[in-house]
Amino acid sequence: MTGRLSGKSILITGAAQGIGLAMARAFLAEDAAVALLDSDAEELQHALSSLGGPSGRIFAKVADITRPTDFTDAIAEAEETIPPLNALVNNAGINVFRDPLETTDDDWQLCLDVDLKGAWNGIRAILPRLIERGGGVVLNIASTHAFTIIPGSFPYPVAKHGLIGLTKALGIEYAPRDIRVNALAPGYVATEKVIAYWNSFPDPEAAKARTLALHPGGRIATPEEIALAALFLVSDECPFINATCLTADGGLSILHHPA
């Protein structure tokens, strides 16, 4: 431990597995306190057990990020256990991939409620506290879907494009209050969801190989690698990085694939 996050108290949504859990582990290792929110009670309990964080530095609560009151309640409860929060990582999200003309109103609303409004609910809940405390950090976990389009993934990229807009707007709005708002856009990451996607094919190894072959380095990221990027963005090591998005996709979005 080098204490890169000493003095940080960070709320993470979607913290029970994948990138969220990797961030919680990385932040704790660098001396932060963490509050973990997730909608899956069983997975959250497993995550809490696996982290084994010290008393007074870790808090966990089941929450629905589409409900603003869940955020306000969670923040109030968290600050009874860990130090006052000074950072928020909006990581929770849901994949809604449809053909545009087959997208129902419910599909659209679910995607926007979780992937965009959910982030705003968290920011709106914590902003007054960050302002009162003289500053803080918000990190929105976006996606390369925020600036590239994969056919068949509608309306997910609509929400992620919106998340970048939210990041830029609030980063500029609250810069005078010493609040930095940034985004991190992962590409393919070896999370449970991606592995389940490969396993949905008759030949999972062939599906995995196709994904890896898309990348310049012939591999995809681990959750731990994305967590390291997030750690940098919530730390005090980048005080002049604001209202922008860091891409972590191994160069995939830069690579031109000839027809």
N, C-alpha and C positions, 0 to 999 in steps of 0.2 A: 504494500500500500504506500502510495506517495502523497496522499491527501490532496489530490487535485480538486476535489469537491468539498473540502472542509468548509463548514459553514453553510452548505447548501441543504435545503429541505425541499424535496422534489415530489410532486404528484404525477403519477404515471397512469394513464388509462390503458385498457387492454393489456394489463400487466401479467396475466396468468400464464402466458406461454409465448413462444416465438420471440420476436424482437422485443416485446414489452418485458418479458421475463429476463432476457439477456441484458437489457438496459438496467433493470433493477439490480441485477447481480453486479454489473460493472460500476454502477453509482455507489452501491454499498461498499465495494472494495476500495473506492477512492474517498471514503469517509463522509459520504452524504447520508442524510436521513431520507427515507422514501415512504410515500403513501401509495399503495397499490389499489387501483380500482379495476373491477372486471365484472361482467354480467354473469359469469359462470362460477357459481359458488364452489363446486367440487374442484375445478381446475385451480381456482384461487387458493384453496386450502392446500392443494399439492404444492403450489408455487411457494406459499409461505413456509411450508415445512422444508422445502428444498433450500431456501435461502438461509434459514436459521439466523436471521439478523439479531443483533444485540438489542436488549430491552431499551426502549426509548428512541430507537432509530428506525423502526419499521412499523407500519400500520397497514391494514388491509380491510377492504370493505366491498361488498357486492353492490353494484350500482348500475343503473341504466343511464347512459350518457345522453339519451334523448329527453330525459326529464331534468330540467334545470334544478329542481329541488333536491335531486339526488346529489348533485355537485355541491350545493351549499351545505347540505347536511354532512357530506363526507369531509369537506374542508373543516367544518367546525369540529367534527369528531377527531379528525386527524391531529388537529392542533392541541388536543387534550393529551395526545400520546407522544408526538414528535415535535421538534421545534417549529416555529411559525414558517409556513411555506413561502419560498421565494422563487419557485420555478414550477412550471407546468409542462408536461410532455403529453400532447394529444396524439396517442398512438392507436387507440381503438378504431377499428374500421370493419367494413363488411364488403365482400365482393358481390356485386350485383351485375351480372353479365347477361345481357339480353340482345336479341335483334331489336333495333329501334321500334319497328312497327308492331312488335309483339310485347313491348314493354307496357305493363299495366300501370295504372295510377298508383297502385300499392307498391309496385317495384320502384317506381320513381321516388315516391315519398320515403320509402325505407332507406334507399341509397342516400338521398340528400339529408335525411334526418340523422343518420349515423355518421356519415363520412364528412359532412360539412357543418350542419347545425350542431352536431354533438361537440365538435371542436369549439364552436362559438359559445355553447353553453358553459364549457369549462373556463374559457377565457373570461367571459362575462362574470362568472362567479368569483374568480381569483383576482381580477384586475383591481377592484377597490383596495384589496389588501396589499397588492404590490405597490400601488400608488402611495398608500399610507406609509409603507415601509421604505419608501425612497427608491424603489426600482426592483427589477427582477427579470426573469427570462421566460419566454414562451417558445416552445419548439413544437411545430406541427409536423407529424410524420406524413408526408405526402406520398408520392410514387412517381415513377417515370411516366405513368399514365397522365400526369399533370401537364405534360408537354409533348407526348407522343401518343399516337392512336393505334390500338390493336383492334382490327375488325372483330365484331362479336362481343365487345366488352362494354357496350353502352348499358346504363348511363354512368358507370363508375368513373370514366375520365371527366365527365361533366363536373362531378363533385370534387374531384382532385384538382381540376383547373380552378374551381372556385376556392379551394383551400389555399392555393397560391395567392389568389387575389386577396383573401382574408389576411394572409400573412403580410403582404406588402402594405395593405391599407392600415393595419393596426401597428405595424412596425414604424411607419411614418407618423401616425397619429400620436403615439406614445413615446417616441424617441426623446422629446423634451423632459419626460418624466423618468428617464434612465431605465426604460423598459425595452428590451430587445425582443423582437418577434421574428423568428426565422423558421424555415422549413427544411426538412431532410427528405430527399426523394430516393428511396431504395429501388433497385431493379429486382431481378429474381433473387430470392433469398431462400435458403434451405430450411424453411419453417415446416411445421406439421401440415399446414394447408397445402404447400407446394408438393410435399411428399405424398399426401393423399391424392392430389391431382395426378401425379405420375402413376400411382397405384390404381387409378380408375381406368387405365388403359389395359388392353389384353396383354401387352408386353411392357411392364413398367420400366424395365431397364432401357428399352429402345426409346421410350418417351423421355426419360431422363437424359439420354445421350443427345436427343434432338435439342433439348433445352441448352445443354452445356455447349453444343456446337455453335450456337448463336453468338457466343461470347468470345471476344478477342483472346482472352486468357484460357478459354476452354473449361471454365468452371463458373459457379455462381457464388454469391456471398454466403457466409454463415451469419446467423443472428448476432454473434459476438462481434463480427466486423462492423455491422451496422451500429451496434451499441457503442463502439469506440468513436464513431463519427458523432453520434448523439452526445456522448460525454464531452467532446470538444466544444460542441455548440452550446451546451448548458453551463460550461465552465467560464471562469474569468479570463481564459486564455485568448478569447476573441472579442474584446470589448467593442471593436469598431465594425463588427459584422452584424448587420441589421437589415431586416426587410428583404431578405434574399433566400435563395434555395440552394442547398448543396446536394449535388447528385452523387449517388453511390451505386453505380451499376456496372463497374468494371469496364466502362467504355462502350457498352452495348448501344446506347442511344446516339453515339457518334458514328458507329460503324455503318458503312453503306453496304447493303446486301444486294448485289446485282441480281437482276431478274433471271 
